[in-house]
Amino acid sequence: MKLNLVRKLNVGASARYSFRVFLSLLPKPGGFVGVIREHDPTDPGRKTDVRRLDFDFDGQLRRDEIIMKGEDPRIFIWNGRACFLTWLANSNGDWHHWLVDLDTKFKVQLRIKPWMFHGKNWVPIVCHDRLLILRSLDPLVVLEVDDKTGICRCIHGRLNHQTVGEYRGGGRAVCESGMISGFGHRTRHADEHTVFHYSIDTKTWIIRRRDIQVLGVSGMGIIDPTSQWNEYVACCATKGRWSARQPAVHGIFRIEEPCVIPSDQ
């Protein structure tokens, strides 16, 4: 399997900020809608926002607005509405995860009991009319979400598993006929992230992974997938480890070889 770059996107910049990363996209009539993380390069650890970006089909930015404070947003469709997952660390160093409606900005804090450190790179999935989250892919831990209370119930894996392996989440996954399919990033080391495809049987929760080649971004050591739809995947890439002072490339890639990628739900 290969991903081939078909379009780069200009994610814009405001007067106050200059660094934007992890654009997560979905198609919409006339173009695309997405969410992105934005940093103040003078203080990247404290001033981090999630912004909404709308593009036309030519990749031109048509809408740009702040939604909330947050990190690493991942967009998906839930109950016919565009939503996203994001997380935010508080002053005590605790990480809180949120489910947010993109249009109304209504948000629900996601809660896991007993509370412990649950990391980031959470993957949203709509499967059999249930909202699921892959809390981690290595080892596999799956949560079911009550979108009204935010309570997350573990339906596979061990919540007390604090560490994660090198295979980590990307954008939303898709589910059809009992199979989950998605793309994630493999953290080989701090200066190298590669892309892999995974499939999960929801009856056995057996996960299969394979590394894939990404074309059109030569010289980029870090490549992270952020969303997928039909035969396309959106990725963000930089030359080295993430830095609020390093430019990022955002692109749409076509899947050049067949895999289990169902149509949108």
C-alpha positions in Angstrom: 0.0 0.0 0.0 1.2 3.5 -0.8 0.0 7.1 -0.1 0.6 9.6 -2.9 0.4 13.3 -2.3 -2.3 14.9 -4.5 -2.7 18.4 -2.9 -0.9 20.6 -0.4 -3.0 22.9 1.7 -2.2 26.5 2.9 -3.4 26.6 6.5 -2.9 30.3 6.8 -1.5 32.3 9.7 -2.9 35.0 12.0 -1.1 38.2 13.2 -0.5 36.7 16.6 0.4 33.1 15.7 2.7 31.6 13.1 2.7 27.8 13.8 -0.1 25.5 12.9 0.1 21.7 12.9 -2.1 18.5 12.7 -4.8 19.7 10.3 -7.6 17.1 10.5 -10.1 17.2 7.6 -13.4 15.9 6.3 -15.0 16.6 2.9 -18.1 18.8 2.8 -20.2 20.2 0.0 -18.0 22.5 -2.0 -14.7 21.6 -0.2 -13.4 20.5 3.1 -13.8 21.4 6.8 -11.0 20.8 9.3 -9.6 21.6 12.7 -6.0 22.4 13.5 -3.7 23.1 16.5 -2.1 26.5 16.7 0.8 27.7 18.8 2.3 31.0 19.8 5.9 30.5 18.8 7.1 32.7 21.6 5.4 30.5 24.2 4.4 27.2 22.6 3.8 25.4 25.9 1.0 27.7 27.2 -0.9 29.2 24.3 -2.3 26.4 22.2 -5.6 26.8 20.4 -7.9 24.6 18.2 -9.1 26.5 15.1 -11.6 25.7 12.5 -10.5 26.0 8.9 -12.8 25.6 5.8 -11.3 25.1 2.3 -12.8 25.1 -1.2 -12.0 22.1 -3.5 -8.9 24.0 -4.8 -7.5 24.1 -1.3 -8.0 27.8 -0.8 -8.7 28.8 2.8 -12.2 30.3 3.2 -12.9 30.4 6.9 -10.5 30.6 9.9 -11.8 30.9 13.5 -10.8 29.9 17.0 -12.9 27.2 18.7 -11.2 26.6 22.1 -7.9 25.9 23.9 -6.7 22.5 23.0 -4.2 20.1 21.4 -4.2 17.6 18.5 -7.8 17.8 17.3 -9.3 14.9 15.4 -12.5 15.5 13.3 -15.2 12.9 12.6 -19.0 12.6 12.0 -21.2 11.6 15.0 -25.0 11.6 14.7 -24.8 13.5 11.4 -22.7 16.4 12.9 -19.1 17.3 12.6 -17.4 16.8 15.9 -13.8 16.5 17.1 -11.7 15.1 20.0 -9.1 17.2 21.7 -7.2 17.3 24.9 -5.7 19.9 27.2 -3.3 19.8 30.1 -4.2 21.9 33.2 -1.8 23.6 35.6 -1.4 20.4 37.6 -0.2 18.5 34.6 -3.4 16.5 34.3 -4.7 15.8 30.7 -8.4 16.3 30.1 -10.1 15.0 26.9 -13.1 16.7 25.3 -15.7 15.8 22.7 -16.7 19.0 20.9 -19.5 19.8 18.4 -17.7 21.9 15.7 -20.7 24.2 14.8 -22.2 24.8 18.2 -18.9 24.5 20.2 -20.8 22.5 22.8 -18.3 20.2 24.6 -18.4 17.3 26.9 -15.5 16.2 29.1 -14.6 12.6 28.6 -14.1 10.7 31.9 -12.6 7.3 32.7 -12.9 5.8 36.1 -10.7 5.2 38.0 -8.7 8.2 36.7 -5.1 7.8 35.7 -2.8 9.1 32.9 -4.4 8.1 29.6 -2.1 9.9 27.1 -3.1 11.3 23.8 -3.5 10.1 20.1 -7.0 8.9 20.9 -8.8 7.6 17.8 -12.6 8.2 17.3 -14.7 5.5 15.6 -18.4 5.3 14.9 -19.2 1.5 14.9 -22.6 -0.1 14.9 -24.2 3.3 16.1 -21.8 3.4 19.0 -19.1 6.0 19.6 -15.8 4.2 20.4 -12.3 5.4 21.1 -9.1 3.6 20.6 -7.2 4.8 23.7 -4.1 3.1 22.4 -3.1 0.8 19.6 -0.1 -0.9 21.2 -1.4 -2.4 23.4 -5.0 -2.2 22.0 -7.4 -0.5 24.5 -10.9 0.3 23.4 -13.4 2.6 25.1 -17.2 3.1 24.5 -18.4 6.7 25.1 -21.6 8.0 26.5 -21.8 11.3 24.6 -24.2 12.9 27.1 -22.3 12.2 30.3 -18.8 11.8 28.9 -18.3 8.5 30.8 -16.0 6.1 28.9 -16.3 2.4 29.6 -13.4 0.1 28.7 -14.7 -2.8 26.4 -11.3 -4.2 25.5 -7.8 -4.1 27.0 -6.5 -2.9 30.4 -7.0 0.7 31.6 -4.1 0.4 34.0 -1.6 -0.1 31.2 0.2 3.2 31.4 2.7 2.9 28.6 2.2 2.8 24.9 4.3 1.2 22.2 5.7 2.7 19.0 2.4 2.1 17.1 0.1 5.1 17.9 -3.1 6.7 16.7 -3.8 9.0 13.9 -7.1 10.4 12.6 -10.5 8.8 12.9 -10.9 5.2 12.0 -13.8 3.7 10.1 -15.9 0.6 10.8 -17.9 -1.6 8.4 -19.1 -5.2 8.6 -17.3 -5.7 11.9 -13.9 -4.5 10.7 -12.2 -1.3 11.9 -9.7 0.3 9.5 -7.4 3.2 10.1 -4.0 4.9 9.8 -1.6 5.7 12.6 2.0 6.9 13.1 4.9 4.6 14.1 7.2 6.5 16.5 10.6 4.9 15.6 12.4 7.7 17.5 11.9 11.4 18.2 13.0 12.4 14.7 11.2 9.7 12.7 7.5 9.0 12.5 6.3 6.7 9.7 2.8 5.8 8.6 1.1 2.4 9.1 -2.3 0.9 8.3 -4.2 -1.2 10.8 -7.3 -3.4 10.8 -9.2 -4.7 13.8 -11.7 -7.5 13.9 -14.4 -6.3 16.4 -15.4 -9.9 17.3 -11.9 -11.0 18.4 -10.2 -7.6 18.8 -7.2 -9.0 16.9 -5.2 -6.1 15.4 -3.1 -6.4 12.2 -0.6 -3.7 11.2 1.5 -3.0 8.2 3.9 -0.2 7.4 3.2 1.8 4.2 5.1 4.1 1.9 4.3 7.8 1.7 5.1 9.6 -1.6 5.5 13.3 -2.3 7.1 14.4 1.0 10.7 13.4 0.6 13.1 14.7 3.3 10.3 14.7 5.9 11.3 12.6 8.9 8.0 13.1 10.8 4.7 12.1 9.0 1.5 11.8 11.0 -1.9 10.9 9.5 -4.7 13.0 10.9 -7.9 11.9 9.1 -9.2 9.6 6.3 -12.2 9.4 4.1 -13.0 7.2 1.0 -9.7 6.8 -0.8 -7.9 9.7 0.9 -5.8 10.4 3.9 -4.7 13.8 5.3 -1.2 13.9 6.8 1.0 16.5 8.5 4.8 16.4 8.0 8.0 18.1 9.2 11.7 17.5 8.7 12.4 16.7 12.3 10.9 16.5 15.7 7.9 18.7 16.4 8.8 22.3 17.2 6.7 25.4 17.4 9.3 27.1 15.2 9.5 24.6 12.4 7.2 24.8 9.3 4.8 21.9 8.7 3.5 20.5 5.4 -0.2 19.7 5.3 -1.4 17.5 2.5 -4.1 15.2 1.1 -2.9 11.8 -0.1 -4.6 9.2 -2.3 -4.4 5.5 -1.3 -2.8 4.0 -4.3 -3.4 0.3 -3.4 -6.6 -1.3 -2.2 -7.3 -1.7 1.5 -10.4 -1.9 3.7 -11.5 1.7 3.6 -15.3 1.9 3.8 -17.3 4.9 2.5 -18.2 7.6 5.1 -21.0 6.7 7.5 
